[in-house]
Amino acid sequence: MEYQYPIDYNWSTDEIVDVIKFFEAIEKAYEKGIERDMVMMAYRRFKEIVPSKAEEKSICGEFEEMSGYSSYRTIKKAKEASSGDKILMK
């Protein structure tokens, strides 16, 4: 991993850790697959920290630009999947 996660330094340490966990879940979906419920749990916590759709788009866009991994497409696929399914992005 040769990039940094987009974080807001106004967030608390716990919030930063949880946002990083969300991005790690997105990475896992691309690299080896992750259980749908794990992705959704990380996303729900991310949305508590970043409730604004515009801010979410900005942060996730920045992450995608650096990593090549789309949070939007991963969450969309996870929302369409059933509980217990494995999410594997291509």
N, C-alpha and C positions, 0 to 999 in steps of 0.2 A: 504494500500500500504506500504509494508515493504522493499522497495528497492529505490535506487537512479537512476536518469536518467543519461545515459552516456553523458557527455558534455565536450567540449574542452574549457579550460579557456582562449584560445586565441580569442574566439568568443566575439562579443560585447554583451552587456546586451540584446538588442533587438533580436539578433540571438539566444541567449540561450533561451529566452522566446518563440521564434518561434519553436525551436527544441522541447522544452517541449510540446508545443501545438500539434506538430505532434505525439509525443508519447502518449499524452492524447487521440488523435483521434484514435490511434490504440487500446488503452485500451477500449474506448467506443465501438468500433466494436466488441470486445469480450464480453463486459459486458452487453450492452443493445442495441447495434446497432447504426449506425450513417449513415447519408445521404452520398451517394457516392461522391457528389460534395464537401462536407466538407473534406472528407479524401483526395481527389485529390488536393484541394487547399492547405491543410497543407503539402502534399507531395511535391508539386511544390516549395513551400517556403523552405522546408527542402533541396531540391536539389540545390537551389540557395546558400545555406549555405554550403552544403556538395556535391559539384559537382563530386568528385571522386567516381567511382563505388567501388573501394577497401575500401575507408574510410567509405562509406555508409554501405558496407557489415560488416565491423568491428564494427561500432557503433550500427547497427541494431542487429547484432549477440550478442553483449554485452547486449543490452536491452532484447532480447529474453531469454538469459541465466538467467537474473535476474527476469524477469516477467513471462516468459512462453508464451508471446504473440509474434507471428511472424509478423513483419512488412512486410516482403517479401510476405507472403501468403495473407495478407490483401490488399496490393497494387495490387497484381496480380488479386485478386477477384474484386477490385474496377475498374481496367482497363477493365475487361471483362463485367462489369455491364453498364447499361445505366444511363444517367443523371436522377436524381430524385429517383433512386433505393436506398433502404436501405441496407447497408452492415452489416451482422450479422455473425460473425465468431463463430465456435464451437470448 
